[in-house]
Amino acid sequence: MKRRRQAQLIALFCLGWLLFSFPLLSLWDRDLVVFGLPLFPAGLFACWALLIVLLAWLMERREY
């Protein structure tokens, strides 16, 4: 089970790396407004929050 958790953490790291890489960040660089915020900062915050939630869920999950 420990190897599975390590693999999941590595996959989560790779997801974060891809989300914050230049080609995907350029998708958020538009002149749009979401809830009064420009799309780029709102998208960055949403991706960052998603990674934190996934990491918390992964670390708090019990494996038997």
PLY file of the C-alpha trace (Angstrom):
ply
format ascii 1.0
element vertex 64
property float x
property float y
property float z
element edge 63
property int vertex1
property int vertex2
end_header
0.00 0.00 0.00
2.92 2.35 0.65
4.07 2.07 -2.97
0.57 2.91 -4.16
0.49 6.06 -2.01
3.91 7.07 -3.35
2.72 6.57 -6.92
-0.36 8.70 -6.24
1.77 11.50 -4.76
4.09 11.41 -7.76
1.08 11.54 -10.10
-0.31 14.52 -8.16
3.06 16.28 -8.44
3.09 15.67 -12.20
-0.45 17.02 -12.47
0.58 20.18 -10.64
3.66 20.52 -12.81
1.54 20.23 -15.95
-1.13 22.65 -14.68
1.48 25.32 -13.99
3.57 24.78 -17.13
3.67 27.46 -19.80
1.57 25.85 -22.55
-1.39 25.22 -20.26
-1.02 28.55 -18.45
-1.33 30.33 -21.78
-4.85 28.91 -22.09
-5.91 31.02 -19.10
-4.39 34.24 -20.47
-7.54 35.80 -21.90
-9.31 39.13 -21.45
-12.23 37.62 -19.56
-13.66 38.38 -16.13
-15.02 35.70 -13.79
-16.87 36.88 -10.67
-15.17 40.25 -11.01
-11.67 38.76 -11.29
-9.54 38.43 -14.40
-9.51 34.87 -15.72
-5.75 34.29 -15.30
-5.54 34.85 -11.50
-8.88 33.09 -10.98
-7.66 30.08 -12.97
-4.35 29.97 -11.10
-6.15 30.10 -7.76
-8.62 27.40 -8.83
-5.80 25.05 -9.95
-3.84 25.73 -6.77
-6.91 25.08 -4.60
-7.67 21.88 -6.52
-4.15 20.58 -5.89
-4.43 21.35 -2.17
-7.80 19.60 -1.90
-6.52 16.54 -3.77
-3.40 16.37 -1.59
-5.43 16.68 1.62
-7.86 14.02 0.45
-5.03 11.71 -0.53
-3.13 12.13 2.74
-6.19 11.79 5.01
-7.51 8.68 3.27
-6.97 5.49 5.21
-5.57 2.43 3.52
-5.94 -0.93 5.13
0 1
1 2
2 3
3 4
4 5
5 6
6 7
7 8
8 9
9 10
10 11
11 12
12 13
13 14
14 15
15 16
16 17
17 18
18 19
19 20
20 21
21 22
22 23
23 24
24 25
25 26
26 27
27 28
28 29
29 30
30 31
31 32
32 33
33 34
34 35
35 36
36 37
37 38
38 39
39 40
40 41
41 42
42 43
43 44
44 45
45 46
46 47
47 48
48 49
49 50
50 51
51 52
52 53
53 54
54 55
55 56
56 57
57 58
58 59
59 60
60 61
61 62
62 63
